[in-house]
């Protein structure tokens, strides 16, 4: 299957964060095997955000358990691509780093050639996890991780990113207004009217976290569109801004804006990632768009969580999951989940000269993500020192909740990366309420965010965009697309707030299609509709 990349991001050496490293056998004497089989046991890792203190107790224990010495370099997210490009230009790559299926040829060229058999032998647990998650798409996914017939990187996917975020609503306010849980756009229309009558000085649609590509996605979903996604529908890829549903959605949102349901400052507000939470917990919004299923829906809430902050201000507040709205015509709302297999880990090409070290790294990678004890140590630190177990869940102590504190204490760094723990590890370390949330909301057929009730844009049974979109002559059309994105962002908001008419939108879309939009869609189908 093909993988859809819906985030607007750099298309050169784009990277989400990196992985872990190095290794040993997963056997009990793996530490000795690793240290005896390689001459240099220092492993250089490049990641983001958290650069652990190598002298910390956590890092000492990790190195001892694996028989290796981790040298972790981390930079802020915004600097990652620049630093990675500098590594490429110098020809001196770290041992472990990450990329995407659509990363540059230069990044792929910088990585060691691998074989599937190597991964199966030296990272058996992660390989099994990959096979289980990939299903009958395994061979195709391996091809996307290859160049010139050589496998260049690997991962077991990113399960969390592939799952839908939840949306929560103030159910106590619904009860106060005497309305049921909204399920259609028509239901929302009635709810918003009653809310505005009750609270004339408030705006039920205030802020929606997620930035440009996520803005208003909750309501766009009813119209079968996503802000800037290529959507597979009716056996072809269609570009969301060009689809009839986008026009209909903008007309509806403009109507709600004119009725006073949308905060006039919403565009400026969602540019700041901290404002959505602040506004919601101050009761300046009716619902919260990005309430991950790893969060609690009922008290007692973890200290510092959205629920806890809301209860401090409004002790009688109640939250409930709200379904994505529909048009009431039998169609499903769409959800643009992230691809599970677009991220991968690269190992430096220099390791081709030291296959034993490469294999040690692969084995350590396997052990970290398949051993609950080691996974917990790397992610959460030391029990009683850095976290406590409360009601069966790992709860970080407040003083160690920041990235700076984690860096000083030596934990948390590996999970700003491209890999997942295995399902077996998740069963041990995920809090019971997270497992319950996912089972009830996502995995059960009747769950409000299940595939029975939502059209996931990225699934194993449909193609999706997983690489660059080029013309037949090799021109990068996806890069040209982004030349229009700033204008599109402005047009989207301008129509909602009435600064532009829907006819202006029509003219803009017609010009976009003529300039390169139709060619983009045509070649997306040529390359990936298979």
LUMVEX-909924 format. One record per residue (C-alpha): x, y, z; residue in three letters; residue number from 1. Coordinates in steps of 0.1 Angstrom, whole numbers, plus 5000, padded with zeros to 4 digits. Layout:
N
ATOM      x      y      z   residuo   num
ATOM      X      Y      Z       ALA   NUM
...
This chain:
530
ATOM      x      y      z   residuo   num
ATOM   5000   5000   5000       UNK     1
ATOM   5010   5036   4996       UNK     2
ATOM   5015   5060   5025       UNK     3
ATOM   5001   5094   5026       UNK     4
ATOM   5021   5123   5040       UNK     5
ATOM   4997   5150   5051       UNK     6
ATOM   5019   5172   5073       UNK     7
ATOM   5032   5203   5056       UNK     8
ATOM   5069   5199   5061       UNK     9
ATOM   5103   5203   5045       UNK    10
ATOM   5106   5179   5016       UNK    11
ATOM   5143   5176   5016       UNK    12
ATOM   5157   5159   5046       UNK    13
ATOM   5126   5160   5067       UNK    14
ATOM   5128   5140   5099       UNK    15
ATOM   5107   5136   5129       UNK    16
ATOM   5132   5127   5155       UNK    17
ATOM   5155   5098   5157       UNK    18
ATOM   5161   5065   5172       UNK    19
ATOM   5180   5046   5194       UNK    20
ATOM   5209   5027   5191       UNK    21
ATOM   5231   5001   5196       UNK    22
ATOM   5233   4969   5206       UNK    23
ATOM   5235   4936   5219       UNK    24
ATOM   5220   4902   5216       UNK    25
ATOM   5186   4898   5233       UNK    26
ATOM   5199   4868   5252       UNK    27
ATOM   5209   4871   5288       UNK    28
ATOM   5246   4872   5280       UNK    29
ATOM   5240   4897   5252       UNK    30
ATOM   5261   4924   5269       UNK    31
ATOM   5292   4902   5268       UNK    32
ATOM   5285   4891   5232       UNK    33
ATOM   5283   4928   5221       UNK    34
ATOM   5313   4940   5240       UNK    35
ATOM   5334   4910   5228       UNK    36
ATOM   5324   4912   5192       UNK    37
ATOM   5332   4948   5184       UNK    38
ATOM   5364   4968   5189       UNK    39
ATOM   5347   5002   5193       UNK    40
ATOM   5315   5001   5214       UNK    41
ATOM   5307   5038   5213       UNK    42
ATOM   5276   5045   5193       UNK    43
ATOM   5268   5080   5181       UNK    44
ATOM   5231   5088   5179       UNK    45
ATOM   5215   5119   5165       UNK    46
ATOM   5181   5128   5178       UNK    47
ATOM   5160   5158   5189       UNK    48
ATOM   5150   5177   5221       UNK    49
ATOM   5166   5156   5248       UNK    50
ATOM   5204   5151   5251       UNK    51
ATOM   5209   5129   5281       UNK    52
ATOM   5237   5134   5305       UNK    53
ATOM   5261   5105   5299       UNK    54
ATOM   5271   5105   5336       UNK    55
ATOM   5235   5101   5348       UNK    56
ATOM   5225   5070   5366       UNK    57
ATOM   5200   5060   5340       UNK    58
ATOM   5225   5062   5312       UNK    59
ATOM   5250   5042   5332       UNK    60
ATOM   5225   5015   5337       UNK    61
ATOM   5214   5015   5300       UNK    62
ATOM   5251   5012   5289       UNK    63
ATOM   5257   4985   5314       UNK    64
ATOM   5227   4965   5303       UNK    65
ATOM   5236   4967   5266       UNK    66
ATOM   5274   4966   5269       UNK    67
ATOM   5277   4997   5248       UNK    68
ATOM   5284   5034   5253       UNK    69
ATOM   5258   5058   5239       UNK    70
ATOM   5269   5092   5227       UNK    71
ATOM   5236   5111   5221       UNK    72
ATOM   5235   5144   5203       UNK    73
ATOM   5202   5163   5203       UNK    74
ATOM   5191   5195   5188       UNK    75
ATOM   5158   5214   5188       UNK    76
ATOM   5132   5202   5162       UNK    77
ATOM   5137   5233   5141       UNK    78
ATOM   5174   5227   5138       UNK    79
ATOM   5173   5190   5131       UNK    80
ATOM   5172   5192   5093       UNK    81
ATOM   5200   5218   5091       UNK    82
ATOM   5222   5197   5113       UNK    83
ATOM   5215   5166   5093       UNK    84
ATOM   5223   5183   5061       UNK    85
ATOM   5256   5194   5077       UNK    86
ATOM   5264   5158   5085       UNK    87
ATOM   5256   5148   5049       UNK    88
ATOM   5278   5176   5035       UNK    89
ATOM   5307   5166   5058       UNK    90
ATOM   5304   5129   5049       UNK    91
ATOM   5306   5121   5087       UNK    92
ATOM   5273   5106   5096       UNK    93
ATOM   5263   5096   5131       UNK    94
ATOM   5258   5058   5136       UNK    95
ATOM   5221   5061   5139       UNK    96
ATOM   5197   5087   5126       UNK    97
ATOM   5163   5088   5110       UNK    98
ATOM   5143   5098   5079       UNK    99
ATOM   5112   5093   5058       UNK   100
ATOM   5103   5073   5027       UNK   101
ATOM   5104   5106   5008       UNK   102
ATOM   5137   5118   5022       UNK   103
ATOM   5164   5129   4998       UNK   104
ATOM   5186   5106   4977       UNK   105
ATOM   5215   5120   4996       UNK   106
ATOM   5201   5108   5029       UNK   107
ATOM   5194   5073   5016       UNK   108
ATOM   5229   5072   5001       UNK   109
ATOM   5244   5080   5035       UNK   110
ATOM   5229   5049   5050       UNK   111
ATOM   5243   5013   5052       UNK   112
ATOM   5228   4986   5029       UNK   113
ATOM   5208   4961   5049       UNK   114
ATOM   5192   4928   5042       UNK   115
ATOM   5159   4915   5055       UNK   116
ATOM   5176   4885   5068       UNK   117
ATOM   5200   4906   5089       UNK   118
ATOM   5171   4924   5105       UNK   119
ATOM   5152   4891   5111       UNK   120
ATOM   5183   4877   5128       UNK   121
ATOM   5196   4906   5148       UNK   122
ATOM   5163   4924   5156       UNK   123
ATOM   5139   4895   5157       UNK   124
ATOM   5113   4911   5180       UNK   125
ATOM   5110   4943   5160       UNK   126
ATOM   5110   4923   5128       UNK   127
ATOM   5081   4902   5141       UNK   128
ATOM   5063   4934   5152       UNK   129
ATOM   5068   4949   5117       UNK   130
ATOM   5055   4917   5100       UNK   131
ATOM   5024   4916   5122       UNK   132
ATOM   5016   4953   5116       UNK   133
ATOM   5024   4953   5078       UNK   134
ATOM   5003   4923   5069       UNK   135
ATOM   5003   4916   5032       UNK   136
ATOM   5019   4949   5025       UNK   137
ATOM   5052   4938   5040       UNK   138
ATOM   5071   4934   5007       UNK   139
ATOM   5058   4967   4993       UNK   140
ATOM   5068   4986   5024       UNK   141
ATOM   5103   4971   5022       UNK   142
ATOM   5105   4984   4987       UNK   143
ATOM   5097   5020   4999       UNK   144
ATOM   5126   5017   5023       UNK   145
ATOM   5150   5007   4995       UNK   146
ATOM   5170   5024   4969       UNK   147
ATOM   5186   5007   4939       UNK   148
ATOM   5173   4973   4952       UNK   149
ATOM   5191   4978   4985       UNK   150
ATOM   5172   4980   5018       UNK   151
ATOM   5184   5013   5034       UNK   152
ATOM   5165   5015   5067       UNK   153
ATOM   5139   4999   5089       UNK   154
ATOM   5113   5003   5116       UNK   155
ATOM   5083   4985   5130       UNK   156
ATOM   5060   5014   5122       UNK   157
ATOM   5045   5041   5144       UNK   158
ATOM   5013   5027   5158       UNK   159
ATOM   5004   5057   5179       UNK   160
ATOM   5006   5081   5149       UNK   161
ATOM   4984   5058   5128       UNK   162
ATOM   4956   5060   5153       UNK   163
ATOM   4930   5088   5154       UNK   164
ATOM   4931   5115   5180       UNK   165
ATOM   4900   5118   5201       UNK   166
ATOM   4878   5149   5205       UNK   167
ATOM   4862   5158   5238       UNK   168
ATOM   4832   5180   5246       UNK   169
ATOM   4819   5195   5277       UNK   170
ATOM   4791   5171   5284       UNK   171
ATOM   4779   5190   5314       UNK   172
ATOM   4772   5220   5291       UNK   173
ATOM   4753   5197   5268       UNK   174
ATOM   4731   5187   5297       UNK   175
ATOM   4727   5223   5308       UNK   176
ATOM   4715   5232   5273       UNK   177
ATOM   4692   5202   5271       UNK   178
ATOM   4708   5187   5239       UNK   179
ATOM   4721   5153   5231       UNK   180
ATOM   4756   5144   5219       UNK   181
ATOM   4759   5160   5184       UNK   182
ATOM   4764   5136   5155       UNK   183
ATOM   4757   5156   5124       UNK   184
ATOM   4764   5191   5111       UNK   185
ATOM   4727   5198   5116       UNK   186
ATOM   4730   5187   5152       UNK   187
ATOM   4760   5210   5157       UNK   188
ATOM   4740   5238   5141       UNK   189
ATOM   4713   5235   5167       UNK   190
ATOM   4738   5231   5195       UNK   191
ATOM   4757   5262   5185       UNK   192
ATOM   4726   5283   5184       UNK   193
ATOM   4715   5272   5219       UNK   194
ATOM   4751   5278   5232       UNK   195
ATOM   4752   5313   5218       UNK   196
ATOM   4718   5322   5234       UNK   197
ATOM   4730   5309   5268       UNK   198
ATOM   4765   5324   5265       UNK   199
ATOM   4763   5354   5242       UNK   200
ATOM   4798   5366   5250       UNK   201
ATOM   4815   5333   5244       UNK   202
ATOM   4825   5315   5213       UNK   203
ATOM   4819   5277   5212       UNK   204
ATOM   4844   5273   5184       UNK   205
ATOM   4874   5292   5197       UNK   206
ATOM   4907   5275   5190       UNK   207
ATOM   4917   5242   5175       UNK   208
ATOM   4952   5229   5181       UNK   209
ATOM   4973   5216   5153       UNK   210
ATOM   4984   5245   5131       UNK   211
ATOM   4975   5252   5095       UNK   212
ATOM   4970   5217   5082       UNK   213
ATOM   4948   5208   5112       UNK   214
ATOM   4926   5239   5113       UNK   215
ATOM   4889   5231   5114       UNK   216
ATOM   4896   5194   5106       UNK   217
ATOM   4869   5183   5130       UNK   218
ATOM   4842   5199   5109       UNK   219
ATOM   4859   5194   5075       UNK   220
ATOM   4858   5156   5082       UNK   221
ATOM   4820   5156   5077       UNK   222
ATOM   4825   5169   5041       UNK   223
ATOM   4850   5142   5033       UNK   224
ATOM   4880   5166   5031       UNK   225
ATOM   4912   5175   5048       UNK   226
ATOM   4929   5209   5046       UNK   227
ATOM   4956   5199   5022       UNK   228
ATOM   4955   5161   5017       UNK   229
ATOM   4955   5139   4987       UNK   230
ATOM   4925   5117   4994       UNK   231
ATOM   4919   5083   4978       UNK   232
ATOM   4882   5082   4969       UNK   233
ATOM   4862   5065   4941       UNK   234
ATOM   4894   5046   4932       UNK   235
ATOM   4914   5077   4924       UNK   236
ATOM   4935   5103   4943       UNK   237
ATOM   4918   5136   4947       UNK   238
ATOM   4932   5168   4961       UNK   239
ATOM   4911   5180   4990       UNK   240
ATOM   4911   5218   4981       UNK   241
ATOM   4897   5208   4947       UNK   242
ATOM   4869   5185   4960       UNK   243
ATOM   4833   5198   4961       UNK   244
ATOM   4832   5191   4999       UNK   245
ATOM   4858   5218   5006       UNK   246
ATOM   4836   5244   4990       UNK   247
ATOM   4806   5233   5009       UNK   248
ATOM   4825   5232   5042       UNK   249
ATOM   4838   5268   5037       UNK   250
ATOM   4802   5280   5031       UNK   251
ATOM   4790   5264   5063       UNK   252
ATOM   4819   5277   5084       UNK   253
ATOM   4814   5312   5070       UNK   254
ATOM   4777   5309   5080       UNK   255
ATOM   4788   5300   5116       UNK   256
ATOM   4813   5328   5117       UNK   257
ATOM   4786   5353   5107       UNK   258
ATOM   4763   5339   5134       UNK   259
ATOM   4791   5345   5160       UNK   260
ATOM   4799   5309   5167       UNK   261
ATOM   4836   5312   5157       UNK   262
ATOM   4860   5334   5176       UNK   263
ATOM   4871   5362   5153       UNK   264
ATOM   4907   5357   5167       UNK   265
ATOM   4908   5320   5161       UNK   266
ATOM   4933   5322   5133       UNK   267
ATOM   4959   5340   5154       UNK   268
ATOM   4951   5319   5185       UNK   269
ATOM   4958   5285   5170       UNK   270
ATOM   4992   5296   5158       UNK   271
ATOM   5003   5293   5195       UNK   272
ATOM   5003   5256   5206       UNK   273
ATOM   4997   5265   5242       UNK   274
ATOM   4966   5286   5237       UNK   275
ATOM   4941   5258   5229       UNK   276
ATOM   4946   5242   5263       UNK   277
ATOM   4944   5275   5281       UNK   278
ATOM   4912   5285   5264       UNK   279
ATOM   4895   5252   5269       UNK   280
ATOM   4903   5250   5306       UNK   281
ATOM   4891   5286   5311       UNK   282
ATOM   4857   5275   5295       UNK   283
ATOM   4862   5296   5265       UNK   284
ATOM   4856   5267   5241       UNK   285
ATOM   4829   5239   5240       UNK   286
ATOM   4852   5212   5227       UNK   287
ATOM   4889   5203   5224       UNK   288
ATOM   4900   5189   5191       UNK   289
ATOM   4932   5170   5201       UNK   290
ATOM   4924   5149   5231       UNK   291
ATOM   4947   5119   5225       UNK   292
ATOM   4934   5085   5236       UNK   293
ATOM   4964   5084   5260       UNK   294
ATOM   4946   5110   5281       UNK   295
ATOM   4920   5104   5309       UNK   296
ATOM   4884   5111   5303       UNK   297
ATOM   4873   5108   5339       UNK   298
ATOM   4888   5119   5372       UNK   299
ATOM   4910   5115   5390       UNK   300
ATOM   4932   5132   5365       UNK   301
ATOM   4970   5132   5365       UNK   302
ATOM   4985   5164   5379       UNK   303
ATOM   4990   5190   5352       UNK   304
ATOM   4968   5173   5327       UNK   305
ATOM   4940   5191   5307       UNK   306
ATOM   4914   5174   5328       UNK   307
ATOM   4931   5184   5361       UNK   308
ATOM   4934   5221   5350       UNK   309
ATOM   4898   5222   5339       UNK   310
ATOM   4886   5207   5373       UNK   311
ATOM   4906   5233   5392       UNK   312
ATOM   4886   5260   5375       UNK   313
ATOM   4853   5242   5371       UNK   314
ATOM   4849   5214   5397       UNK   315
ATOM   4816   5202   5382       UNK   316
ATOM   4829   5200   5346       UNK   317
ATOM   4825   5167   5328       UNK   318
ATOM   4841   5155   5296       UNK   319
ATOM   4830   5130   5271       UNK   320
ATOM   4842   5117   5237       UNK   321
ATOM   4823   5132   5208       UNK   322
ATOM   4821   5115   5174       UNK   323
ATOM   4833   5131   5142       UNK   324
ATOM   4803   5147   5126       UNK   325
ATOM   4786   5135   5094       UNK   326
ATOM   4762   5151   5069       UNK   327
ATOM   4735   5127   5079       UNK   328
ATOM   4735   5112   5044       UNK   329
ATOM   4751   5079   5052       UNK   330
ATOM   4786   5090   5044       UNK   331
ATOM   4814   5085   5068       UNK   332
ATOM   4836   5114   5081       UNK   333
ATOM   4872   5112   5071       UNK   334
ATOM   4902   5111   5094       UNK   335
ATOM   4936   5118   5081       UNK   336
ATOM   4957   5095   5103       UNK   337
ATOM   4994   5095   5098       UNK   338
ATOM   5011   5068   5078       UNK   339
ATOM   5024   5039   5100       UNK   340
ATOM   5054   5031   5079       UNK   341
ATOM   5067   5064   5064       UNK   342
ATOM   5094   5068   5091       UNK   343
ATOM   5125   5046   5093       UNK   344
ATOM   5159   5044   5110       UNK   345
ATOM   5191   5047   5090       UNK   346
ATOM   5225   5033   5101       UNK   347
ATOM   5256   5050   5088       UNK   348
ATOM   5272   5036   5057       UNK   349
ATOM   5305   5035   5076       UNK   350
ATOM   5291   5006   5095       UNK   351
ATOM   5293   4985   5063       UNK   352
ATOM   5330   4981   5072       UNK   353
ATOM   5321   4969   5107       UNK   354
ATOM   5292   4945   5103       UNK   355
ATOM   5296   4932   5139       UNK   356
ATOM   5290   4967   5153       UNK   357
ATOM   5260   4972   5130       UNK   358
ATOM   5245   4940   5142       UNK   359
ATOM   5252   4950   5178       UNK   360
ATOM   5233   4982   5172       UNK   361
ATOM   5204   4964   5156       UNK   362
ATOM   5202   4940   5186       UNK   363
ATOM   5202   4969   5211       UNK   364
ATOM   5174   4986   5191       UNK   365
ATOM   5155   4953   5192       UNK   366
ATOM   5160   4949   5230       UNK   367
ATOM   5151   4984   5239       UNK   368
ATOM   5117   4982   5223       UNK   369
ATOM   5109   4946   5232       UNK   370
ATOM   5120   4944   5268       UNK   371
ATOM   5095   4961   5291       UNK   372
ATOM   5121   4966   5318       UNK   373
ATOM   5146   4983   5295       UNK   374
ATOM   5119   5003   5277       UNK   375
ATOM   5106   5017   5310       UNK   376
ATOM   5141   5026   5321       UNK   377
ATOM   5149   5045   5289       UNK   378
ATOM   5115   5062   5286       UNK   379
ATOM   5105   5069   5322       UNK   380
ATOM   5138   5066   5343       UNK   381
ATOM   5140   5050   5377       UNK   382
ATOM   5110   5038   5397       UNK   383
ATOM   5104   5059   5428       UNK   384
ATOM   5130   5084   5418       UNK   385
ATOM   5115   5096   5385       UNK   386
ATOM   5081   5080   5385       UNK   387
ATOM   5055   5062   5406       UNK   388
ATOM   5030   5035   5399       UNK   389
ATOM   4995   5047   5406       UNK   390
ATOM   4965   5025   5398       UNK   391
ATOM   4986   5004   5376       UNK   392
ATOM   4999   5033   5356       UNK   393
ATOM   5033   5049   5353       UNK   394
ATOM   5030   5085   5365       UNK   395
ATOM   5060   5109   5361       UNK   396
ATOM   5069   5130   5391       UNK   397
ATOM   5062   5166   5384       UNK   398
ATOM   5098   5178   5389       UNK   399
ATOM   5110   5155   5361       UNK   400
ATOM   5083   5163   5335       UNK   401
ATOM   5103   5188   5314       UNK   402
ATOM   5127   5179   5287       UNK   403
ATOM   5155   5197   5305       UNK   404
ATOM   5149   5177   5336       UNK   405
ATOM   5148   5145   5316       UNK   406
ATOM   5181   5153   5299       UNK   407
ATOM   5198   5159   5332       UNK   408
ATOM   5185   5126   5345       UNK   409
ATOM   5192   5107   5313       UNK   410
ATOM   5159   5094   5302       UNK   411
ATOM   5131   5101   5276       UNK   412
ATOM   5156   5109   5248       UNK   413
ATOM   5150   5078   5226       UNK   414
ATOM   5113   5083   5222       UNK   415
ATOM   5114   5115   5201       UNK   416
ATOM   5120   5090   5174       UNK   417
ATOM   5106   5068   5146       UNK   418
ATOM   5100   5036   5164       UNK   419
ATOM   5073   5020   5186       UNK   420
ATOM   5075   4995   5214       UNK   421
ATOM   5062   4961   5205       UNK   422
ATOM   5026   4953   5212       UNK   423
ATOM   5038   4930   5241       UNK   424
ATOM   5056   4960   5257       UNK   425
ATOM   5025   4982   5253       UNK   426
ATOM   5005   4957   5272       UNK   427
ATOM   5028   4961   5301       UNK   428
ATOM   5036   4998   5301       UNK   429
ATOM   5005   5015   5288       UNK   430
ATOM   4982   5026   5316       UNK   431
ATOM   4950   5005   5318       UNK   432
ATOM   4928   5035   5309       UNK   433
ATOM   4948   5040   5276       UNK   434
ATOM   4942   5004   5267       UNK   435
ATOM   4905   5007   5276       UNK   436
ATOM   4902   5040   5256       UNK   437
ATOM   4917   5024   5225       UNK   438
ATOM   4896   4992   5228       UNK   439
ATOM   4864   5011   5233       UNK   440
ATOM   4869   5039   5209       UNK   441
ATOM   4890   5025   5181       UNK   442
ATOM   4893   4987   5181       UNK   443
ATOM   4857   4977   5188       UNK   444
ATOM   4836   4978   5157       UNK   445
ATOM   4810   5001   5173       UNK   446
ATOM   4837   5025   5186       UNK   447
ATOM   4830   5061   5176       UNK   448
ATOM   4865   5063   5160       UNK   449
ATOM   4866   5028   5146       UNK   450
ATOM   4870   5020   5109       UNK   451
ATOM   4834   5010   5108       UNK   452
ATOM   4824   5046   5116       UNK   453
ATOM   4853   5066   5101       UNK   454
ATOM   4870   5066   5068       UNK   455
ATOM   4907   5064   5077       UNK   456
ATOM   4927   5080   5049       UNK   457
ATOM   4957   5057   5054       UNK   458
ATOM   4949   5019   5057       UNK   459
ATOM   4965   4987   5044       UNK   460
ATOM   4938   4982   5019       UNK   461
ATOM   4941   5014   4999       UNK   462
ATOM   4970   5031   4981       UNK   463
ATOM   4984   5063   4995       UNK   464
ATOM   5012   5088   4987       UNK   465
ATOM   5045   5076   5001       UNK   466
ATOM   5071   5095   4982       UNK   467
ATOM   5077   5125   4959       UNK   468
ATOM   5053   5134   4932       UNK   469
ATOM   5072   5139   4899       UNK   470
ATOM   5062   5146   4864       UNK   471
ATOM   5072   5120   4837       UNK   472
ATOM   5103   5141   4830       UNK   473
ATOM   5113   5140   4867       UNK   474
ATOM   5102   5175   4878       UNK   475
ATOM   5092   5177   4915       UNK   476
ATOM   5055   5186   4914       UNK   477
ATOM   5049   5183   4951       UNK   478
ATOM   5075   5211   4957       UNK   479
ATOM   5056   5233   4933       UNK   480
ATOM   5024   5225   4952       UNK   481
ATOM   5038   5241   4983       UNK   482
ATOM   5043   5274   4964       UNK   483
ATOM   5005   5277   4965       UNK   484
ATOM   5001   5267   5002       UNK   485
ATOM   5006   5301   5017       UNK   486
ATOM   4980   5315   4994       UNK   487
ATOM   4957   5286   5002       UNK   488
ATOM   4961   5291   5039       UNK   489
ATOM   4951   5327   5035       UNK   490
ATOM   4922   5319   5012       UNK   491
ATOM   4909   5293   5036       UNK   492
ATOM   4907   5316   5065       UNK   493
ATOM   4896   5346   5045       UNK   494
ATOM   4865   5328   5032       UNK   495
ATOM   4856   5317   5067       UNK   496
ATOM   4858   5352   5082       UNK   497
ATOM   4841   5368   5052       UNK   498
ATOM   4872   5387   5039       UNK   499
ATOM   4869   5368   5006       UNK   500
ATOM   4837   5355   4989       UNK   501
ATOM   4832   5320   4978       UNK   502
ATOM   4836   5332   4942       UNK   503
ATOM   4871   5343   4951       UNK   504
ATOM   4878   5308   4963       UNK   505
ATOM   4864   5294   4930       UNK   506
ATOM   4888   5316   4910       UNK   507
ATOM   4918   5307   4931       UNK   508
ATOM   4911   5270   4928       UNK   509
ATOM   4906   5273   4890       UNK   510
ATOM   4940   5291   4887       UNK   511
ATOM   4957   5266   4910       UNK   512
ATOM   4944   5236   4890       UNK   513
ATOM   4955   5253   4857       UNK   514
ATOM   4990   5262   4870       UNK   515
ATOM   5000   5228   4883       UNK   516
ATOM   4972   5213   4904       UNK   517
ATOM   4957   5191   4878       UNK   518
ATOM   4991   5179   4868       UNK   519
ATOM   4999   5171   4904       UNK   520
ATOM   4968   5150   4908       UNK   521
ATOM   4973   5132   4875       UNK   522
ATOM   5009   5122   4884       UNK   523
ATOM   5000   5112   4919       UNK   524
ATOM   4976   5087   4904       UNK   525
ATOM   5002   5076   4878       UNK   526
ATOM   5028   5069   4905       UNK   527
ATOM   5008   5057   4935       UNK   528
ATOM   4974   5045   4924       UNK   529
ATOM   4985   5009   4921       UNK   530
